[in-house]
């Protein structure tokens, strides 16, 4: 990785934080081109982006499985083993509904699933309420 600033006898020579090319122009310029700026920030954010990408992959897979279950009909119920066999991950959901209840419901985007008395899950469309009103 090139050094962004090199001390010389005439002062500090500014260079691109990504490739080390000498910078010309504004005094606060840090990169020689958009390509270098993007490459630098992509490398800096690689770990965070990978974590977010992995989480979104799991949520997307769970969502597709729930969409399939909703398409089976209103009275369709699915056993936890069947969900797991399809690749469903019970640890990932976007919202917990009724956390004080004995059997809470879980939401993934606009689909809700809840455990029934027989241990199976019922899946149905819910609402995509991004900003719920609290205390009403």
C-alpha positions in Angstrom: 0.0 0.0 0.0 1.5 3.4 -1.0 2.1 6.0 1.6 -0.5 8.8 1.1 1.9 11.7 2.1 5.7 11.7 1.8 7.8 14.4 3.6 10.2 16.1 1.2 12.6 19.0 1.7 10.2 21.4 0.1 7.2 20.2 2.2 4.6 17.5 2.1 4.0 15.9 -1.3 0.4 14.7 -1.6 -0.3 11.4 -3.2 -3.3 9.1 -3.9 -4.3 7.0 -0.9 -4.9 4.0 -3.2 -2.2 4.0 -5.9 0.3 6.6 -4.7 0.1 8.8 -7.8 1.0 12.5 -7.2 -2.2 14.6 -6.6 -2.8 17.8 -8.4 -5.6 20.1 -7.7 -7.6 20.8 -4.5 -5.6 20.8 -1.3 -8.0 18.4 0.4 -8.0 15.9 -2.5 -7.2 12.3 -1.4 -7.6 10.2 -4.5 -6.5 10.7 -8.1 -9.6 9.2 -9.7 -13.1 7.7 -8.9 -11.6 4.2 -9.5 -9.0 4.6 -6.7 -11.6 6.1 -4.3 -14.0 3.2 -4.9 -11.2 0.6 -4.6 -10.0 2.1 -1.4 -13.4 2.3 0.3 -14.4 -1.2 -1.0 -11.3 -2.7 0.6 -11.9 -0.7 3.9 -15.5 -2.0 4.1 -14.9 -5.5 2.9 -15.6 -7.3 6.2 -18.8 -5.3 7.0 -20.1 -5.8 3.5 -19.5 -9.5 3.6 -21.4 -9.7 6.9 -24.3 -7.8 5.5 -24.3 -9.9 2.3 -24.4 -13.1 4.3 -27.3 -11.9 6.5 -29.3 -10.8 3.4 -28.7 -14.2 1.8 -30.1 -16.1 4.8 -33.1 -13.7 5.0 -33.7 -14.0 1.3 -33.6 -17.9 1.5 -36.0 -17.9 4.5 -38.3 -15.5 2.7 -38.5 -17.7 -0.4 -39.3 -20.8 1.7 -42.1 -18.9 3.4 -43.4 -17.7 0.1 -43.6 -21.3 -1.0 -45.5 -22.2 2.1 -48.0 -19.4 1.7 -48.6 -20.6 -1.9 -49.7 -24.0 -0.6 -53.0 -22.6 0.8 -54.5 -21.0 3.9 -54.8 -24.2 5.9 -51.3 -25.4 5.0 -49.0 -26.0 8.0 -45.4 -27.1 7.9 -43.3 -29.0 10.4 -40.0 -27.4 11.6 -38.1 -30.4 10.2 -39.6 -29.7 6.8 -38.5 -26.0 7.0 -35.0 -27.0 8.0 -34.8 -29.6 5.2 -35.5 -26.8 2.8 -32.7 -24.7 4.3 -34.7 -22.5 6.7 -32.7 -20.8 9.5 -34.8 -20.2 12.5 -32.3 -17.8 14.0 -32.8 -15.2 11.3 -35.9 -13.0 11.1 -36.6 -9.3 10.7 -39.1 -8.8 13.5 -40.3 -10.6 16.7 -44.1 -10.2 17.3 -45.6 -10.8 20.7 -42.4 -11.5 22.5 -44.3 -11.7 25.8 -46.5 -14.5 24.5 -45.8 -18.2 25.2 -45.6 -18.8 21.4 -44.5 -15.6 19.7 -44.8 -15.0 16.0 -41.8 -14.1 13.8 -41.8 -11.9 10.7 -39.5 -11.9 7.7 -40.3 -8.8 5.7 -44.1 -9.1 5.0 -44.5 -12.8 5.9 -45.4 -14.0 9.4 -44.9 -17.5 10.8 -46.0 -18.8 14.2 -45.9 -22.1 15.9 -49.3 -23.9 16.4 -50.4 -26.1 19.2 -49.3 -29.3 17.3 -45.8 -27.9 16.8 -46.2 -27.1 13.2 -45.9 -23.6 11.7 -48.6 -21.6 10.0 -47.4 -19.0 7.5 -49.4 -16.1 6.4 -49.0 -12.6 4.9 -48.5 -9.8 7.4 -47.8 -6.1 7.0 -44.5 -4.5 6.2 -44.7 -2.0 9.1 -41.2 -0.4 9.1 -42.0 2.1 11.8 -44.5 0.7 14.3 -46.3 3.0 16.6 -45.3 2.3 20.2 -47.6 2.9 23.2 -51.0 3.1 21.4 
